[in-house]
Amino acid sequence: MRVTRSGKVKPARHRAMQPWPMLWLVLVWMGLWGSWSPMIVLTGVLAAFAVVLAFPLPPISIGAKVRFGPLLWLIGHFLVDVLRASIQVSLVVLRRRPVKNAIVTVDLHSDSDFVLTAVAALLTLVPGSIVVEARRSTHTLYLHVLDVDDEAAVERFRAQAFAVERRFLRAFEPLADGDHPEGPAQERT
């Protein structure tokens, strides 16, 4: 918030020069042109500058502190999960018997929308499962899972989903209420 000369309180304009969005815009610009020449880089910087000035983004806080060791563990485990699931899906396709699928409900322990979105993305990117619904109000994911024969397979998948959530929460440690850049957490509507 800022105070004008007349004493009125107005919301502060968001910082116009945001380095990360500008960097991404310049990289996209160079990718679209397919060149890394100095002229393309210069025009990309100018285009990014114009876009960021015309359409300023609000500051975004993920409400978490990134821990790089657990983040590397999360990424490594995710890559192993993708490889393992790809092999399992290939075997399911190659064997010639009917496949039983199921909709599995996973009630996440965290009440963060950021965690809900990230865990849903991580689970969907692993072959053999896809999020069909995510309920923000209850932080519940409904996933279509390939080749689920019995209740034990459902519980194994649910345990894997909770393990992904735990690894994600270790990598992105939630901030305490007083640690937020905006101050204490405020009620969201």
Beta strands, then each sheet from edge to edge (+ up, - down):
strand 1: 2-3
strand 2: 9-10
strand 3: 64-66
strand 4: 102-107
strand 5: 129-135
strand 6: 140-145
strand 7: 172-174
sheet 1: 1+ 2-
sheet 2: 3+ 7-
sheet 3: 4+ 6- 5+
end
